[in-house]
Amino acid sequence: MPAAELVHQIGFVLCHFLQISVISVLIADVVAGRGLPNVFRRALLDRLPAEFCLIRRGTER
């Protein structure tokens, strides 16, 4: 396997591993009752009505 392709494969796997890690941390925060971090909460509130997501405004951590 050429070195460039190996580096590409490693980068691809690392990217997906990091995405899965971030998603699992967010799920753990929600399950633990700590809610979403400010950045994600604000992004959701900007795009969706609060009633849809059951996110109360002013409850950021």
C-alpha positions as CSV (number, residue, x, y, z in Angstrom):
1,M,0.0,0.0,0.0
2,P,1.5,3.4,-0.9
3,A,2.3,5.7,1.9
4,A,-0.1,8.4,0.7
5,E,-3.0,6.0,0.7
6,L,-2.1,4.7,4.2
7,V,-2.0,8.3,5.5
8,H,-5.4,8.9,3.9
9,Q,-6.9,5.8,5.5
10,I,-5.5,6.7,8.9
11,G,-6.9,10.2,8.7
12,F,-10.3,8.8,7.6
13,V,-10.4,6.4,10.6
14,L,-9.2,9.1,13.0
15,C,-11.9,11.6,11.8
16,H,-14.7,9.1,12.3
17,F,-13.3,8.0,15.7
18,L,-13.3,11.6,16.9
19,Q,-16.9,12.2,15.6
20,I,-18.1,9.2,17.4
21,S,-16.3,10.3,20.6
22,V,-17.9,13.8,20.4
23,I,-21.4,12.3,19.9
24,S,-21.0,9.9,22.8
25,V,-19.9,12.7,25.1
26,L,-23.0,14.7,24.1
27,I,-25.2,11.7,24.7
28,A,-23.6,11.1,28.1
29,D,-24.2,14.8,29.1
30,V,-27.9,14.6,28.1
31,V,-28.4,11.2,29.9
32,A,-26.7,12.5,33.0
33,G,-29.1,15.4,33.1
34,R,-26.5,18.1,32.5
35,G,-28.1,19.1,29.3
36,L,-26.3,20.3,26.2
37,P,-23.2,22.5,26.2
38,N,-23.9,26.2,25.4
39,V,-22.7,26.0,21.8
40,F,-24.9,23.1,20.8
41,R,-27.9,24.3,22.8
42,R,-27.7,27.7,21.1
43,A,-27.3,26.2,17.7
44,L,-30.5,24.1,18.3
45,L,-32.5,27.0,19.6
46,D,-31.5,29.1,16.6
47,R,-32.7,26.5,14.2
48,L,-35.7,24.9,15.9
49,P,-38.5,26.1,18.2
50,A,-37.8,25.4,21.9
51,E,-41.0,23.4,22.3
52,F,-39.9,21.0,19.5
53,C,-36.6,20.1,21.3
54,L,-37.9,20.4,24.9
55,I,-35.1,22.8,25.6
56,R,-35.9,25.5,28.0
57,R,-34.3,28.8,27.3
58,G,-31.9,30.1,30.0
59,T,-30.9,26.6,31.2
60,E,-27.4,26.6,29.6
61,R,-24.6,25.3,31.8
